[in-house]
Amino acid sequence: MEFTSSLNLIPHIHTDHMVSLCLLLLSCPVGESIAMALYDYEAIHEGDLGFRKGDKLKILEESGEWWRAMLISTGQEGYIPSNYVAKDTLEAEEWFFKGVSRKDAERQLLAPGNKVGSFMIRDSETTAGSYSLSVMDSDPRSGDTVKHYKIRTLDNGGFYISPRNTFSTLQELVSHYKSELTADGLCQSLTSPCLSPKPEKPWEKDAWEIPRSSLKLEKRLGAGQFGEVWMATYNKHTKVAVKTMKPGSMSQEAFMMEANLMKTLQHDKLVRLHAVVSKEEPIYIITEYMEKGSLLDFLKSDEGNRVQLPKLIDFSAQTAEGMAYIEQRNYIHRDLRAANILVNKALVCKIADFGLARIIEDNEYTAREGAKFPIKWTAPEAINYGSFTIKSDVWSFGILLTEIISYGRTPYPGMTNPEVIRSLEKGYRMQKLESCPTELYEIMLECWKNKPEDRPTFDYLQSVLEDFYTATESQYQQQP
């Protein structure tokens, strides 16, 4: 799985800019790379290069999220955010979404503001170098849905959905299905590209250990077991979340070892770790800011209470996707629950606090008798023997599913921690809620198998939850 920053939204410029980009690319010497700005960018860091949408830039060096470039109109050089520019004509198209999965295409097309016929073309997940067309459809029986079509390639480089109509470029294909009043075999004629917010700017280049004075703590968002969480502003221009750790809760050396590992875990469904303040206590952890707070608080809110079952299943699928990445990287979360999942304004769920539980030095938290130990979420082998693995995370995920389906109810209602431990030893499992589909409860029971090795993988859980409503349908429409 690849990390996609801010849903990897890479839109987009108009046709007049496109022609000039084509001409520029044709006249560009071999080995040189030209890009076009998709958005305005205001230089805010030292060494940044500001530009306007439609500006042409010569790429001098590609490295990570910040590229060194020259603004062709002025000759100025500096660093630019790579997700604000397009290096080829396809990426510059408003309807092309680079690196977006089938499931995320559905999430984005079904988001508010899109209408029937809204569409995107994206990279195929299954066939390298191929593309898929995703279109918003609607029918009286199932409401708004998204249909997917494979775009097939010809030996000579052309494209088609139906062999009846072939096109030399994707631009021609889009024009054809936009102009056809009958949709020509698609579920709908194409109307407008999927709406797409401007992507988040990457974090400042090389800003890892930052001065405490660069942060202004604005509003306390909550207090957890390890300290407080604040909304803050970094260097007067970037909104962030800051976790302030209680003095004495962890050693600086252990924290830095874990933080250096945590910052390499980059995925769209994990909260991004930006920077730290660790030279003296209290240690600060600086992460991306998530507008709607924890999934637990969101589910209990008026807005969260109005969320329907398909969206609850989607929250579960997003969390499984983030955990599948953690699984793939051979990492362990150790404290997976709704309080440690955060939600942004687009209702994207991201996993937070991964790995922190391992380095906490508070016995109240680390010992099973401690008041803060999350017994109700913890697998029996982790409670009894301290055996934390990705499979104990799978157990916790099953408990998290009960939190989601119940809009934030505490697990094992009415039972104390010692009662839960005794009941689990006798084979007891939480009962099915009335509102819980049988298929979802069966997934929970799989997660709560006694033997860790009998529990499913997160990769499997992701695929089952993503296709919870489409398991019986073909993912792709048959060619028209």
Secondary structure as UniProt FT lines:
FT   HELIX           5..8
FT   HELIX           15..27
FT   TURN            30..31
FT   STRAND          33..37
FT   TURN            46..47
FT   TURN            53..54
FT   STRAND          56..61
FT   TURN            64..65
FT   STRAND          66..71
FT   TURN            72..74
FT   STRAND          77..81
FT   HELIX           82..84
FT   STRAND          85..86
FT   TURN            89..92
FT   TURN            94..95
FT   STRAND          96..97
FT   TURN            98..99
FT   HELIX           102..109
FT   TURN            112..113
FT   TURN            116..117
FT   STRAND          119..123
FT   TURN            128..129
FT   STRAND          131..139
FT   TURN            140..142
FT   STRAND          143..153
FT   TURN            155..156
FT   STRAND          159..160
FT   TURN            163..164
FT   STRAND          166..167
FT   HELIX           170..179
FT   TURN            181..182
FT   HELIX           183..185
FT   TURN            205..206
FT   HELIX           212..214
FT   STRAND          215..223
FT   STRAND          227..234
FT   TURN            235..237
FT   STRAND          238..245
FT   TURN            247..248
FT   HELIX           252..262
FT   TURN            263..264
FT   TURN            268..269
FT   STRAND          273..277
FT   STRAND          284..288
FT   TURN            291..292
FT   HELIX           295..300
FT   HELIX           302..305
FT   HELIX           309..328
FT   TURN            329..330
FT   HELIX           338..340
FT   STRAND          341..343
FT   TURN            345..346
FT   STRAND          349..351
FT   TURN            354..355
FT   HELIX           356..359
FT   HELIX           363..366
FT   TURN            368..369
FT   TURN            371..372
FT   HELIX           375..377
FT   HELIX           380..385
FT   HELIX           390..405
FT   TURN            406..407
FT   TURN            413..414
FT   HELIX           417..425
FT   TURN            426..427
FT   TURN            434..435
FT   HELIX           438..447
FT   HELIX           452..454
FT   HELIX           458..466
FT   TURN            467..472
//
